[in-house]
Amino acid sequence: MDLSDHKTATYCEIMQQPDVWLKAYDLVCRNEAAIQTFISNNHIGKDAEIILAGAGTSAFIGNALAGIFVEKGYSQCRAVATTDIITYPESCLPTGKPVVLISFARSGNSPESLAAVHIADKYCKKVFHIIITCNETGDLARESSRDNVLLVLLPPETNDKGLAMTSSFTTMALVSILIFNIEQLPEQKSKIEAIVTFARDILKNGEKSLSEIAARKFGRAVFLGSGALKGIAEECHLKLQELTDGLVVCKFDSFLGFRHGPKAVINKDTVLVYLCSDDEKVFHYERDLIRQINENNKVVAQIAVSPSGIVIPGVNLDCVVAATNPGELQKNEYACIPYVLVGQLLGYFKSENLGLNPDEPSVSGNISRVVEGVKIYDL
């Protein structure tokens, strides 16, 4: 991949993701015995109370994946942001039964990350921690010496140097699914290779079109997705908004939920991004909304992501991102992950278009790579 025109860390971190996912799979394979031992010794089964926790982008991993874990039989799995655990632990943490707290963190230095771990230790009858982080020297990684902690340290290149979390988000998401497929690890390789191919399709075939759309003038963007893709839409909306320092205000929703009031946000200054399901029964609802939007609205651009491609009579989409081998993504629980690359690329190119530095886009100083100014108070 020729990076000569884009020398920023953020661009490199977006483009490296397919290769990093393969490294992450190999990393989990090397640690297979340790992961299996931790799960077995602590009797973490399908009936476990599992909480997926993080702050900001790290929280969105849980929002995207909680339903996937439920589909896999972990019916007591849910996503809870560490920012909620800090303020209302009694609402978030069950006190009468064991809990598996899966903490996602790029740096592991956000005050809420460490505090959530300690609060869970205090509130829960028994807690087992699975810490997935990208920084071996972070505060969260230092918790690994305890018997009730499994530390999964990701390849160092996932510790993004840019402000925006890119490869850290996708790799933490991928590894968390791998952990709960640990007994079928060899069977996961073909699934990982399929999403790697899809990601490379997005990077190769979508980059030029997304760059051209980013060059257009717009001040709003809406990302829509169903199921796990709603969580991916949430991450996409943040990527574009933070990489443009809030000059593009973004929203996200499910396709059906968007009808119930939020659709009022659409105007002639809006870009719409449809993260479409390859499940035909779901796509019926998504297609109907896209048709309605096209009947009622004039917008700057419409982007659709669909492994199988998408054609809707009477609807002119500005960019369609598809997969070369969509069949390999069927019944693949990792398939939602590559979709986020569209939001990352759109955010990156719009940041450049606005004259910002994508690695440090916050001219105002309102946001930073590691959150600042959070003081943790005693409960």
C-alpha positions in Angstrom: 0.0 0.0 0.0 1.5 3.3 -1.0 1.4 5.6 2.0 3.6 8.4 0.4 0.7 10.9 0.0 -0.5 10.4 3.6 2.3 10.4 6.1 0.2 10.7 9.2 0.0 8.0 11.9 -3.8 7.9 11.6 -3.7 7.0 7.9 -1.1 4.2 8.5 -3.1 2.9 11.5 -6.3 2.7 9.3 -4.5 0.9 6.5 -2.6 -1.6 8.6 -5.7 -3.1 10.1 -6.1 -6.3 7.9 -2.5 -7.2 8.6 -2.8 -6.5 12.3 -5.9 -8.7 12.6 -3.9 -11.7 11.3 -1.2 -10.9 13.9 -3.9 -10.7 16.6 -5.2 -14.1 15.6 -1.7 -15.6 15.9 -1.2 -13.9 19.2 -4.4 -15.5 20.6 -3.2 -18.9 19.2 0.0 -18.5 21.1 -1.9 -17.8 24.3 -4.6 -20.4 23.8 -3.6 -22.5 26.8 -3.5 -19.6 29.2 -6.9 -18.3 28.0 -8.5 -21.7 28.2 -7.1 -22.3 31.7 -8.4 -19.0 33.0 -11.9 -19.7 31.6 -11.9 -23.3 32.8 -10.5 -22.6 36.3 -13.0 -19.8 36.9 -15.9 -21.8 35.5 -16.8 -19.1 33.0 -19.6 -20.7 31.0 -22.6 -19.7 28.9 -24.5 -18.8 32.1 -21.9 -16.3 33.2 -22.8 -12.7 33.9 -20.5 -10.9 31.4 -20.1 -7.1 31.3 -18.3 -5.5 28.3 -16.8 -2.3 29.6 -14.9 0.7 28.3 -15.1 4.5 27.8 -15.9 6.3 24.6 -14.8 4.2 21.6 -13.8 1.3 23.9 -17.4 1.3 25.2 -18.8 1.1 21.7 -17.0 -2.3 21.3 -19.4 -3.6 23.9 -22.4 -1.9 22.2 -21.5 -3.6 18.9 -20.7 -7.1 20.3 -23.1 -7.7 23.2 -25.8 -9.1 20.9 -23.3 -11.3 19.2 -22.3 -12.9 22.5 -26.0 -13.4 23.3 -26.5 -15.1 20.0 -23.6 -17.4 20.9 -25.4 -18.5 24.0 -24.0 -16.0 26.6 -27.4 -14.8 27.5 -26.3 -12.7 30.5 -23.9 -10.6 28.4 -24.4 -6.8 28.3 -22.5 -3.7 27.6 -21.9 -1.1 30.3 -19.7 1.9 29.9 -17.1 2.4 32.6 -18.3 6.0 32.8 -21.7 4.6 34.1 -20.0 2.1 36.4 -18.1 5.0 38.1 -21.2 7.1 38.7 -23.9 4.4 39.4 -22.1 1.1 40.3 -25.2 -0.1 42.2 -27.2 0.1 38.9 -24.6 -1.6 36.8 -23.0 -4.3 38.9 -24.8 -7.3 40.4 -23.7 -7.9 43.9 -25.0 -11.4 44.6 -23.3 -13.4 41.9 -19.9 -13.8 40.1 -19.2 -11.3 37.3 -16.8 -11.4 34.3 -15.8 -7.9 33.6 -14.2 -7.5 30.2 -12.3 -4.2 30.1 -11.4 -2.7 26.7 -8.7 0.1 26.7 -6.2 1.4 24.2 -3.9 3.1 26.6 -5.2 1.7 29.9 -4.5 5.1 31.4 -8.0 6.6 31.4 -9.0 7.2 35.0 -12.3 5.4 34.5 -10.7 2.2 33.2 -8.8 1.5 36.4 -11.5 2.8 38.7 -14.1 0.5 37.1 -11.9 -2.5 37.8 -11.5 -1.5 41.5 -15.2 -0.7 41.9 -16.1 -4.1 40.5 -13.8 -5.7 43.0 -15.6 -3.8 45.8 -19.2 -4.3 44.7 -19.3 -7.7 43.3 -19.5 -10.9 45.3 -16.8 -12.3 43.0 -15.3 -10.8 39.9 -13.1 -12.2 37.1 -11.3 -9.6 34.9 -10.4 -10.0 31.3 -8.4 -7.0 30.3 -7.9 -6.4 26.6 -5.5 -3.5 26.0 -2.9 -2.2 23.6 -0.4 -0.7 26.0 1.8 -3.0 28.0 2.9 -0.1 30.3 -0.6 1.3 31.0 -2.2 1.4 34.4 -4.7 -1.3 33.5 -2.0 -3.7 32.3 -0.3 -3.5 35.7 -3.4 -5.2 37.2 -2.3 -8.5 35.6 -0.4 -9.9 38.6 -3.6 -10.7 40.4 -5.1 -14.3 40.2 -8.5 -13.1 39.1 -7.1 -11.2 36.1 -6.4 -12.4 32.5 -4.4 -9.8 30.6 -4.6 -10.0 26.8 -2.0 -7.6 25.4 -2.4 -6.8 21.7 0.3 -6.2 19.1 2.1 -2.9 19.9 1.0 -1.2 16.6 -2.6 -1.3 17.9 -1.7 1.4 20.4 -2.6 4.1 17.9 -0.4 7.2 18.0 -3.2 9.3 16.5 -5.9 10.8 18.7 -8.6 8.7 17.0 -8.9 5.0 17.9 -8.8 3.0 14.7 -6.8 -0.3 14.7 -7.2 -0.4 18.5 -11.0 -0.5 18.2 -11.2 -3.2 15.6 -8.5 -5.4 17.0 -9.9 -5.4 20.5 -13.3 -6.3 19.1 -11.9 -9.1 17.1 -9.8 -10.6 20.0 -12.8 -10.5 22.4 -14.8 -12.7 20.0 -11.8 -15.0 19.6 -11.5 -15.4 23.4 -15.1 -16.8 23.5 -14.4 -19.1 20.5 -11.2 -20.3 22.2 -12.3 -24.0 22.0 -12.8 -23.7 18.3 -9.8 -21.6 17.5 -8.6 -23.4 14.3 -12.0 -23.0 12.8 -11.8 -19.2 13.3 -8.9 -18.7 10.9 -11.0 -18.8 7.7 -13.5 -16.4 9.3 -10.7 -13.9 10.1 -9.2 -14.3 6.6 -12.7 -13.5 5.2 -12.9 -10.2 7.1 -9.3 -9.4 6.2 -10.3 -9.7 2.5 -13.4 -7.6 3.0 -11.3 -4.9 4.8 -8.8 -4.9 1.9 -11.7 -4.5 -0.5 -12.9 -1.5 1.4 -9.5 0.1 1.6 -8.7 -0.5 -2.1 -12.1 0.1 -3.7 -13.6 2.7 -1.3 -10.8 5.0 -0.6 -11.0 7.1 -3.8 -14.8 7.5 -3.7 -14.8 8.3 0.1 -12.0 10.9 -0.5 -14.1 12.6 -3.2 -17.2 12.7 -1.0 -15.1 14.1 1.9 -14.1 17.0 -0.4 -17.8 18.0 -0.7 -19.2 20.6 1.6 -21.3 19.2 4.4 -21.8 19.8 8.1 -23.9 16.8 9.1 -23.6 13.1 8.8 -25.8 10.2 9.9 -24.6 6.6 10.2 -27.3 3.8 10.3 -27.0 0.1 11.1 -29.0 -2.7 12.5 -28.0 -5.1 15.3 -24.2 -5.2 15.7 -23.9 -2.7 12.9 -25.7 -0.1 15.0 -22.8 -0.3 17.4 -20.4 0.1 14.5 -22.5 3.1 13.3 -22.0 4.6 16.8 -18.2 4.3 16.4 -18.3 5.7 12.8 -20.2 8.7 14.0 -17.6 9.5 16.6 -14.7 9.0 14.2 -16.0 11.5 11.7 -17.0 14.0 14.5 -13.7 13.9 16.4 -11.5 13.9 13.3 -13.2 17.0 12.1 -13.0 18.7 15.6 -16.8 18.8 15.7 -17.1 20.8 12.4 -19.2 17.9 11.1 -21.8 17.0 13.7 -22.8 13.4 13.5 -25.6 11.1 14.5 -26.2 7.4 14.5 -29.2 5.1 14.9 -30.7 1.9 13.8 -32.6 2.0 10.5 -36.0 1.5 12.2 -35.2 3.7 15.2 -34.2 6.6 12.9 -37.8 6.9 11.8 -39.0 7.8 15.3 -38.0 11.4 15.5 -34.2 11.4 14.7 -34.9 11.6 11.0 -35.6 15.3 11.5 -31.8 15.9 11.4 -31.6 15.3 7.6 -31.2 18.4 5.5 -29.4 19.4 2.3 -26.1 19.6 4.3 -26.2 16.0 5.3 -24.2 12.9 4.3 -25.9 9.6 4.9 -24.0 6.3 5.5 -26.0 3.1 5.4 -24.3 0.1 7.0 -26.5 -2.6 5.4 -27.2 -6.1 6.7 -26.6 -9.1 4.4 -29.6 -10.8 6.1 -32.4 -10.4 3.7 -35.1 -10.2 6.3 -33.3 -7.3 8.0 -32.4 -5.6 4.7 -36.2 -5.3 3.9 -36.5 -2.7 6.6 -33.3 -0.9 5.7 -34.2 -0.7 2.0 -37.6 0.8 2.8 -36.0 3.6 4.8 -33.5 4.3 2.1 -36.3 4.6 -0.4 -38.3 6.9 1.8 -35.3 9.2 2.4 -34.7 9.4 -1.3 -38.4 10.3 -1.9 -38.4 13.1 0.7 -34.9 14.5 0.9 -32.0 16.0 -1.1 -28.7 15.4 0.6 -25.0 15.9 -0.1 -24.2 12.2 -0.6 -25.3 8.7 0.2 -22.8 5.9 1.0 -23.8 2.2 1.4 -21.8 -0.6 2.7 -23.0 -4.1 1.9 -20.9 -7.2 1.3 -23.2 -8.4 -1.5 -23.6 -4.9 -3.0 -26.8 -3.0 -3.2 -29.1 -1.9 -6.0 -32.4 -0.2 -5.2 -34.5 1.0 -8.2 -34.9 4.7 -8.2 -32.2 5.3 -5.6 -28.9 6.8 -6.8 -26.1 6.0 -4.3 -22.9 8.0 -4.5 -20.7 5.1 -3.2 -21.4 1.4 -2.7 -18.7 -0.6 -0.9 -19.0 -4.3 -1.4 -17.0 -7.5 -0.9 -15.4 -9.6 -3.6 -16.4 -12.8 -1.7 -19.6 -12.0 0.2 -20.4 -15.6 0.7 -17.5 -16.0 3.1 -19.0 -13.4 5.4 -22.3 -15.2 5.9 -22.8 -16.5 9.4 -19.5 -14.8 10.4 -19.6 -13.1 13.7 -16.6 -11.0 12.9 -18.2 -9.6 9.7 -19.4 -6.4 11.3 -15.9 -5.2 12.1 -14.6 -4.1 8.7 -17.6 -1.8 8.2 -16.0 0.7 10.6 -13.2 1.4 8.1 -15.7 3.4 6.0 -16.3 5.8 8.9 -12.5 5.9 9.7 -11.6 6.8 6.1 -14.4 9.3 5.7 -13.3 11.0 8.9 -9.7 11.0 7.9 -10.2 12.5 4.5 -12.7 15.1 5.8 -10.1 16.1 8.5 -7.6 16.7 5.7 -10.1 18.6 3.6 -10.8 20.9 6.5 -7.1 21.7 6.9 -6.8 19.8 10.2 -4.1 17.4 11.3 -5.8 14.0 11.6 -3.3 12.9 14.3 -4.2 15.9 16.4 -7.5 17.3 15.0 -8.7 19.1 18.2 -7.7 22.7 17.6 -10.0 23.7 20.5 -8.2 21.2 22.9 -11.7 19.9 23.9 -10.6 16.3 23.3 -7.2 14.5 23.7 -5.8 11.1 23.0 -6.1 10.1 26.7 -9.0 11.8 28.5 -7.9 14.6 30.8 -9.5 16.2 33.9 -11.3 13.2 35.3 -11.0 13.0 39.1 -12.2 9.7 40.7 -14.0 10.2 44.0 -14.4 7.7 46.8 -17.8 6.0 46.9 
